Amino acid sequence: MRRAWIVAVAVVLATAWVACDDDEDGNAGFPPNCPLGVCAAGPDHAPDPMLPGPYPVGVRTVVLVDPAHRNADGSPRTLKTEIWYPTTDDQRGKPKYAYDPKEDATEAARRKIGTIELGKGYVDAVKDAPVRRGERFPLVLFSHGAFGIRFQSIFVTVPLASHGYVVVSPDHQGNTLYDILVTGYDQSRVFQSVLDRPIDLLFLLDEMGRWDADPANEFHQTIEADNVGVVGHSLGGYACFGVAWHMQPDGNMGPDPRVKALVPHAPAGYLMGALGVYAPDWHLPTTIMGGKLDRTLPYEASFEQPYNDLGRPKYFLGIARGGHYTFSDMCLMDLKRIASQMDFEDAEAALEDGCGEENWDYREAQKPIILYTVATLNTYLRHSPGTAKYLTAEAGSRFGSEITFLAAP
């Protein structure tokens, strides 16, 4: 229990991130998906997924309430949500946005943090920038890890927005960093979150559809809420499957036709059976990723076996020296300093699951994660057949023996 508490806190304390004429809306005078002449993925274009996409990125934080989904105390689910999205070209070069988890925290969590300096994380996105008009973008839902936070994986959410996606990531109420700081580790909250997470994400999917349809909303006619990818880390990786396969209006479990592809990062894949899915009948494009040195979840049961069981199309990225938090932004923090200041006992091994000396440098490991995440979504959401060349072992050959990539298209 103690180890899980420590690891969860560490994930979301990571803060040292390093991450022509315009028309009347501030967009360049090129075809809609080719700002400044550089085209996003599409039927005729297949940009390199590892390079930044052609769109500048905006970011905003909203609080959304789901009145139909209640917490144990009867209150409606309240989801603090981050949205990254393509913005207008006149936003290029503006100051980057700085995440300050101390400022973002609840009052109770700030008291717990006290005088410890967590720093700020800068991302290549502009706070509250205008929404880009003139085209609609596929929707990507992101689900953080157990006791994580909505901006724990900005290394991939911001690049996705630059490639032409609206990316929506909630804090899963009751299972966030701030919850664990205030009340400590509670396994019952993890079990409850297994149930809550798919419902949270499905609510946001519906809400984005309402935003797209509402002429008064700034996101009007900019979100393809029927063309959806789901990405998640750890317990959020399990949530990917829960969004794609859930209770339908007729009362039966079944697929959600809006969901077109999944990319679970180090997922709790062994939970997939709890959904009642017969894996060989699963034919939704899915790219599972995992690290062979993961000490939080078992590699074979969580990542490898679920991949083997799934029907096609499916893909698998294994990182030889990857750990659990290689697939998040945790490794950007000074783990030993945080452990010392927060007075965690015997914390070092848990904190470094993916960030230790035995692991591949996180800055290098994130490159193939970005490559195959963006390539999956560009292929299946942006309908770019040419991008299939990046969903191959050959595309990752530059990483040598550090990765294994399997493809069964």
Protein Blocks (a to p, Z undefined) as FASTA:
>chain_A
ZZmmmmmmmmmmpcbbcedjddfkopacbdfklgghiacddfkbccdfkbccfbdcdddd
dddddfkbccfkopacdddddddddddfklgoiacddddfklmpcfklmmmnmmacebja
dddddehiacdehiacddddddddehiafklmmmmmmmmmmnopacdddddehiafklmm
mnopafklmmmmmmmmmmmmmmmmmmmmmmmmmmkbmkgokacfkbccdddehjlmmmmm
mmmpccdfkopacddfkbmbdcdehiafklmmmnopafklpccdcdddddfklckbcfkl
mmmmmmmmpccdddddddfkbcfklmpcklmpcfklmmmmnopghklmmmmgopamkbcc
fklmmmmmmmmmmmmmmmmmnopaklmmmmcfklmmmnmmmbccdddZZ
